[in-house]
Structures are given as structure tokens and as C-alpha cells.
Amino acid sequence: MDFHLSAEQSQLQQMARRYAREELGQVARDLERNGQPLPQEWVRRYAEMGFLGINLPVEYGGQGMSHLDAVLVLEEFNKVGGVLAQPIFESCFGPTLAIWRNANEALKQRVLPAVCRGDLIVAVSMSEPNAGSALTDLTTRGVVDGDEVVLNGQKRWCSGAGHAGGYLVYCRLADRPGAAGIGAVYVEKDSPGLSFGKREHLMGFRAVHHADIFLDDVRAPAENIVVPAGGFKALMQSFGLERCGNATMSLSLAQSAFDDVIEYVRERHAFGRPLDDFQAVQLKIAEMKMKLDASRMLLYRAVCNAGDGFPDSGEASIAKCYANEIVRDVCITAMQLMGGYGYSTEYPMEQRVRDSFGWGLAGGTMDIQKTNIAAAVMGRRYDQRRS
């Protein structure tokens, strides 16, 4: 068991770190301040640098690298700003991976190369007004009509709504109850009948657009059915990788907070001594470091054990849940140690604290992850309707 990165992985990590910090630092600050997503021209530059579709096969325009390689790049971009990391997240951990694993060849050829060129961002659309954690309660319907599928319903909390060019819409494709009737359809942004609600303004994630999506007799080619009715398990398997992306976003927020506070306590003096001379500060540093290292190992285990497939559900849930928990602790502790500098909007720590809470809600709450973990340990599925 080797806990070291290869020379190639270290080089990739350093390249991503330099590019994100040197080229995009001010871009991230401006977009966060203005609440705007990353412009498409920057996404295309990512493609030129090889930062999109890192773990997608070469035949679809990807880099043909590992999930761990994608984690390394995503972490470095998110350390500088979540808005910078979003296109990488969507192309390496989001719905594009579900399309790669489950869609027909025609749809793969139409969508995946465009994503890897930076011409297209695909967002996932799962939740509904009355279906969040209880995803099998969703009511958006897709009905096959000849060589088309007609969709009707309302989706909620879609990251990238109105900005992304395509949406993987989870919907009910058969009259069977619960998970048995659920599948997913790829829908293009300019489809007639597709519209977006007002933009949601959240505590964090201020540069990523969130809004409701309305589908009123939206027609898509039948070949856009990525997963047919009864394929809920396949959707959740692919979503396990998205949870690893979520864990990476959480971990990188915590790591960047830790890096900044280490520099601060070395330079800041109180009572004539550097802050890190005080034992109370030393204990906080040690606690943060332990949490970071444990989170990183859990994440790396999940993605490395996945090989070129999807991670084990239990391992992905452990990685996500733990990262979601420690990012809040680390960011809040770092803010406290930095005092007014941590609380001021002139510095990035307060943004990290705000964003840290969002990742514990996105992609399945921490309590849902714990239910998944218990199910994996006990080797059975728990029916929450009867609990």
C-alpha cells in the first residue's frame, strides 16, 4: 500500500495549483463578489490545459486518467475559489460520468466531447419541491411518445440552472412505485417548454446559479434516455462518484482554511509572542491537521478502490459525510484563530465558512450518508417509510 503520489500526479497537482493561483485568483474574487459563474471563455481555456474530463476516456475527448488525478486537480482549483472548480466538478464527477457509463453511444458522442472541449456544461437535476432526501418521491414524469420522450414537472435546487447547456433530469419513466419507476433523461437548455424560475440567493455558493426548472411538455429524442425506468440503482452508483467530488470540494475548503491560518499564526504576535507559541493554538492546529489527514485518506480510498468504475457506496458515503463534518469544524476554528481578519469580507475565510455548510446539504445530507453507511455495514437496505 503506497500513500505517495506518483511523479506524474505530483506534477499534475503542481501545474493545477500554479494555474489556479497565478491566473485565476482575481477572477475568482471578482466573480464571487458579483455573484456570477465562470465565463465560457475560461472554461474553454480549462479544456486547452487538459483540466476537463480528466477521468473520461480519450475516445470521448477526455484525458483518460484516474479518478484520483481528477481529485487532485479539483482540490487545487477549489482552494482558490468554488466558482473556478465548478466546471471541473461537473465534467469529472457530475452527470457527465453517468452519461458515459449509462447512455447510448450516439448520446455519448454528442455530449461528452463537447464537455471536454469546454463548449458544454451539464448539470444534474434531481430534487423537487417535495422530493429531496426522499428522492424516490419525485413526480416529474417522462412519457415515451414514438421516438420522443415528453417531460412534465418541476425541479428544485439545480446547481447551474440557466447557466448550464444541458441537464440530466431524474424523472418517473414508468407507473411503477418508488425507485422502480425512476430513470433519467438528458435535456438541452434550449428545448421548447423548458424554463427557469428566479435565481435563489443562498448563504454560500454565491457565484453558482441555483434555480427551479420547469418542464412543460418538453420533448427530447428517445435516445436521450440515459437510464430507463428501473435503473435507479445505476443512477445511484454513478452518483457515488459525485459524492467523492463533493468530499473533494469540502476537503479543499478545509485545507485552504488550514493553510491560511498556519501562515497567520506564524506571523501574528500577541503579548509579544507569535500566536503559535501558545499551547491553546497548538492544540487547535493539531486537531485540524488530524481531521484533514483522515478526510483525505477516506476520500483517496474511495476513488482508488473504484478503479475506472464507480466507488463503493459505503466508502463514498463515509468520505463525503466525514469531509462535510470536518470542513465546518476546520473553517470555523480557522476563523476564530484569525479573529477580525477571519470575519471580514476582505479576506476569504468568511466565504469558506459560508460555503462549508452547503456541501453537507448538497448531494445527500450527512444524515442520509450515515443511513447509507449503516446499510453498507449491515448488508441490508433500510426502508425509511417504515422506520
N, C-alpha and C positions, 0 to 999 in steps of 0.2 A: 504494500500500500504506500503510494508516493504522495506526499502532501505538498509537493513543489510544482509550480507551473513549469512547463517546458520553455525552452529558449524562445520558441516561436510565439507562445502565448504571452510571455513577458514582453516581447517586442510589440505585439498587438495591443496589449494593455497600455504600454507607454505611448504608443502612437495615438491611441484614442484619448489618453489623458492630455497630451500636449495640444491636440487639435481642439478639444473641448475648452480647455482653459485659455489658450492663447488666441483662438479665433472667435470664440463664441461667448465669452464671459459677459461682455457688454450687451450682446444681443439678448442673452437670457434675462438680464436685469431690465432691459427696456420692454421686452415682451411681458414679463411678469407685472411690471408697473402699469402697462397699458391693457393688460388682460387679453392679449392676442396670441393666437397659435403661431407656430413656426411657419414662415412663408415658404411656398413651394420651391422657390429657387434654392433655399438652403437644403431642403430635403433632397433635391437633385444633386447638390454637392456631396451630401452624405453618400449617395449612390456611387458617385465618381470615386470616393475614398474607400468604397467597399464596406460601408457600415450598415447597409440594409440587406435583409435576407441572409445574414451571416450563416445561419444553420439551415438554409434551404438548399436543395440540390443545384448543382451548376447548370443542369439542363433547363432549369426554370429561371436562370439569371442570378441565382444565389451564389454564395461563396463556398458552399459545400463543407463548411466547418462544423464544429461541435456545438452543442447547447452551452457548454462551459465557455467556449470562446465568445458566444453571444452575451453571456452573463458578464464577462469581463468588460466588454465594450459598453454595455448598457450601464453598468455601475459608474464608469468614468464620466459618461455624459450626464447622468442624473446627479452626480456630485456637484456639477456646475449649475444645473437647472432642470427641473422636471419637464419644462416645455421642450428642451433640447432632446430629452430622452424619449419622448412620446412616439415619434416615427420609428425609432429603433425597437421600442417595446412592441408596437403593433406589427412590425414586419418580422420579428424574431420569436415572439411569444404569444401574439394575439391571434385573431381569427384566420390570418393567412396560413398558420400551421394547421388549423382544422381543415381549411380548403385543400392544402397539399395532401393531407392524409386521407381525406374522405371524398373529395369531389371527383367528377369525371374528368377525363383528360382534356376535353375541349375547354372546360371552365378553368382548369389549372393553367392552360396555355394563354388564356385571355387575361387572367388576373395576376398570376404570380410574377411574370416578367415585368409587368407594369409597376408592381410594387417595388421590385428590385431596382428598376430604373429611376425610382423617385417620382414617377408620374401619377401614382395612385396610393392613397392611404385607405385601408379597410378597417372599419370599426366593428365591434361586436355589439349587438342589440339584444339583450336578454330580458332585463327586468321590465315589469309593468306596474301600473298603479296598485294592483292588488296581488302582485307576484314578484317577490324579491328573493328572500331566503327560501320561501316555498315556491321554487321555480316551476314545479310541476302543476301549479295552479294557473299558469298563463293561459290566456284566452285568445290571443291573436291567432287567426286562422289562415291557413293556406289551402285552397281547393284547386285541384288539378282540373283544368278545362282544356281538353285537347292537348296541344303541345305547349300550353302555358300553365302557370300556377297563379291564382288570384289571391291576393293577401288583403286582409282587413283586420285592423286592430290599432292599439296604441302601445308604444314602448316608452320606457322612462329611464332616466339616469344614463343615457348613452354618452360615453366619452367620445368627443369628436363629432357629435351630431351637427349637421350642417356644414362641417368643415371637411370631413372625410368624403371620398368619392364613391365608396361602396360600403354596404352594411351586411353583416351576417346576421340575419334575423331568425331568432328562435321562435318557433310557432307551432301550432297544433295542426298537423297534416292529416290526421285521421280522427274519427269519433271515439276512439278508444280512450278510456280514462287515464289520468295521471301520465306517467312517463311514457307509456306505451303509444300515445298518440303524437308525441313531440318529435320534431325534426328541425331542420334549419335550411333557409333559402338565402342565396346571395341576391341582394337588391342594389341596383345602381342609383346614385343620388338623383339623377335627372329623370327617373321613372315617373310618368304621369300618375297622379294620385298620391305621391309621396310628399309630405310636408313636415315642417318642423315647428315646434312650439317656441315660446320665448326662452331666451337663454337663462339657465339657472345660475345664480351667483352664490358660490359656495365659500365656506370658511377658508379652504385651501384650493389648490389646483386652479388658480385664477387665470392662467394662460391657456387652459384647455377648456374648450366649449362643451357644455353639457346641456341637453335639452330633450324634451319629449319628441318622439317621432310618430306621425300619424300616417296610417296606411289605409287609403280609401279606394278599394278596387284596384290596387296596384298589380299590374301584370308583369310577370317575369317569365323568361323561357323556362320550360320544364327542366332543361339541362342545368338550370341554376339551383336546383335542389341539391344541396351539399350532403345532407343527411336525411334520408326518408323517415317517415313515421316509424317509431320503434328503435330508432338509433340514438336514443338519449344517452346510453352508456358510452357510445363512441364520442359523442359531444363532450361528455364529462372527462373522458380520458384525455382528449386534446386540451380541455380546459385546465387540466393539471399542469401543463407546461405554462399556461398563462399565470397560474398561481406562483410558479417559480419566478416568472418575470415580476410579479407583484412583490415577492420576497426580495428580489434584487433591488427594486426601487426603494423598499423600506430600508434594507441594509445600507445602501449607498447614502441615503439621507443621514442615517446614524453615523456612518463613517466620516462623512464630511463635517458633521457637527463635532465629532470627536477630534478630527484633525485641527479644526479651528480653535477649539478650546485648549488643546495641548499647546499650541503656539501662544495663546493668550496667557495661560497661567505661567508660562516660562518668562514672558516679558513684563507682565503686570506685577507691580510691587504694592504691598500693603504693610503698614507698620515697619517699613524699612527692609522688608524681606520679599523675595519672589513668592507668588501665591503657591507654587508647588512645594515650598518649604513647609507648608502647613499640613499636618497629618490628615486633617479632615479632607483636604483637597486630594491628597494621595489616595485615600480610600475610595473617593468618587472616581478617580482615574482608573483604579484597578477594577472597580465594579463595571465601568463602561467597557473596558477592554475585554473582560471575560465574556460579557454579553455579545460583543461584536464577533469575537472569535468563534463562539458557539454557534451563532447565527450563520456565519459564513460556512462552517463545516456542514451544518444541516442542509444548506442550500446546495453546496457543491456535491454532497452525497446524492441528493435527489436528481440533479441533472446528469451527473456522471453515471449513475446507475441506469438512467434512461437510455443510454447509448444513443442511437439515432431515432429512437421512438419517443414514447411519452413516459413521464415519470410514474412511479408507483403512487397511487392515490394517497396512501398514508404518509409516505415520505414527503410528497408535495405539500400536504396539509400541515405537517409538522414544521416544514421550512417556512411556509407562509405565516402560520399562526405565531411562531416564535419571533420572526422578524417584525411582524406587526406589533407585538408586545414590546420588544426591546427598543424599537425606534422611538416610541413615545418616551420611554424612560430616559434614553440617552439624550435626546434632543432637549427635553425639559431640564435635565441635570446640567447640560452644557449651557443652556440659557441662564440658569441660576448662577453658575460659576462666573459667567461673563457680566452679570448684573445689568446695568442700563444698556450696555453695548449689545447684550443678547436680546433685549426687549425692543430696541429701536428698529424702525423700519429702514434705517440707513444701512443696516447690516443684515446678512442673510439668515441669521439664526431664527428670528421670529417666523420667517416663511417656512423654515424646516419644521418648526413646531406645528404650524397650521397644517402643512401637508402630511405630517406624520400620522395624523388621526384619520385622514382619508383612506390610506391604504388598508387599514383594519376594517373598513366597510366595503371597499371595492373587491370584487372577485370572490365574494363569500365572507361573511363576518367571522370574527375569531371564534365565536361560539359554534358556528356551523363547522368550522375546521376541527374543533375539538370533538364534535359529534362524528365527523369523518374519521378522526384518529381512533376514537373508541371502537368504531365499526371495524376498522382495519385490525386492531388488536384482538377483538373478539371474534373476527371472522364471520360477521353477520351484518345485515342491513337493518337499521332501526327505523321503524315507521313512526315518524313524529306525530302523525294524526292519532295514534293510539297511545302515545306516551303519557 
